Amino acid sequence: MALSGLRRLKSDLAEKRPTRTLNRPAASFPPVDMNVTEHQPSKIDPTAYTQPFLSFMTANPTVFHAVDHVCERLTSHGFTKLSERESWGGKLEKGGKYFLERNDSSVIAFVVGRNYKSGNGASVVASHIDALTTRLKPVSALSSKAGYLQLGVAPYAGALNGTWFDRDLGIGGRVLVKDSKTGKIQKHLVDLDWPIARIPTLAPHFGTAANVGNANKETEMVPIIGLDSSGHSTQSKDHDQTNVLGGVGTFAATQPPRLVKAIAGELNIQDYSQILNWELELFDTQPAQLGGLDKEFIFAGRIDDKLCCFSAIEALLASSPDASDSSLKVVGCFDDEEIGSLLRQGAHSNLLPGTLSRICEALAEDEKYSVNQLAQMYANSFLISADVTHAANPNFLSSYLENHSPQLNVGIAIQADPNGHTTTDSVSTAFLQRIADKCDAKLQVFQIRNDSRSGGTVGPMLSSAMGMRAIDAGLPQLSMHSIRATCGNLDPGLGVQLFKGFFDHFEAVDAEFR
């Protein structure tokens, strides 16, 4: 498939119409200082990353948009895109900056140190860029009920919970289109700039039936997307098939006609049969914004875990090439963590191990590569599994373990679990503390109570697959898995501060533990 089509309204089809201007703020990122040295690492101003994070969250509502943004950001900073389908022999150089994506929904970026040798270690930050959402079913057209048009959707992970009621829901994602001239299949990003759906609550006057906590996700949380003006209360097999959008047997024929027209209009498609398939999802359209009396909060959707991904990528861009220049600096933003990471674009796949293996092989001196060098690289590396954790909620303090309740706008929290749900141990904790000492960052700690269930991260699956030393540590947030969540206005920048410190000081701290 032609990958060049995956840019927001930048395909040949889209260029035929005027570019639509979204009412979303453009990010203004802090400048990257490229003149610092290992002995004088640049300082991070956490406030400089607040507005860019808000813009990133508002402008990139789906995993496809988020990964596309990351790829564009990397390209603008001189990173070269690699293809998994091609050989990397002769393409990688010491001092080079590269990235690759898989399925348009996961991305790995890495910087090769100027003095790197095959077998040297890597400083790795791995997170997940997917978020709880609601996706369209393969056949999303439904029979109208009570004069309403509805949309067939299914929850991704724990979505369609009670927080999804009465929200202004937009739609966006990835659309596969067959070019009528070349016959090639192109992929396009789409994002309608107005809310098209809503899941209405039942008024409390109706008694216990109005309890949203017990709502049936299949029958009581079906979005309404319009009013039915056709006069047909149901879809009938005897209905005139000559007017089926796109023609009988096409993908478009299985979707709500007005939705097909809206998506086609956004991409300037006149022949609806050109739309071969799509992966669309609903999302809360309220923009990310500052809140609190002193604007010390960030209110946004999908914070889990675009927050840590944002901070990790920005830290990689901010890290000096002169710092820890004998190792690799790596960031992995993975899809599918919320559903177990078992797909090809998930952290449990071969994406990260395969990438590191190919780097090690491509940079082997005199083309003398062996699995011993790869094993040596793994042993010399360190992984931060960066996933958001739970900030203390003042209304439910009894649910938290005493002295293990992270605060907003303080810093990253180490996540501990005695049953192997995280990778944290005494060695990795001491390692990260030394990093924090060197970059003036503060660390917090979180552990769940014995009578509560601990969540999982990408850390255990990655560290066990490669044998890397590892720790789980992420930024705290309130209202995890709600359609709207809260973090601190300084937290994106505090994440950049620690992750940049990790990349800058990795070799010096690693030497202390040899």
Buried (B, 14 or more C-beta within 10 A) or exposed (E): EEEEBBBBBBBEBBEEEEEEEEEBBEBEBBEEEEEBEBEEBBEBEBEBBBBBBBBBBBBBBBBBBBBBBBBEBBEEBEBBBBEEEEEBEEEBBEEBBBBBBBBBBBBBBBBBBEEBBBBBBBBBBBBBBBBBBBBBEEEBBBEBEEEBBBBBBBBBBEBBBBBBBEBEBBBBBBBBBBBEEEEEBBBBBBBBEEBBBBBEBBEEEEEEEEEBEEBEBEEBBBBBBBEBEEEEEEEEEEEEEEEBBBEEEBBBBBBBBBBBBBBBEBBBBEBBBBBBEBBBBBBBBBBBEBEEEEEEBBBBBBBBBBBBBBBBBBBBBBBBBBBBBBBBBBBBBBBBBBBEBEBEBBBBBEBBBBBBBBBBBBBBEEEEBEEEBBBBBBEBBBBBBBBBBBBBEEEEEEBBBEEBBBEBBBBBBBBBBEEEBBBBEEEBBEBBBBBBEBBEBEBBBBBBEEEEEBBBBBBBBBBEBBEBBBBBBBBBBBBBBBBBBBBBBBBBBBBBBBBBBBBBBBBBBBEEEE
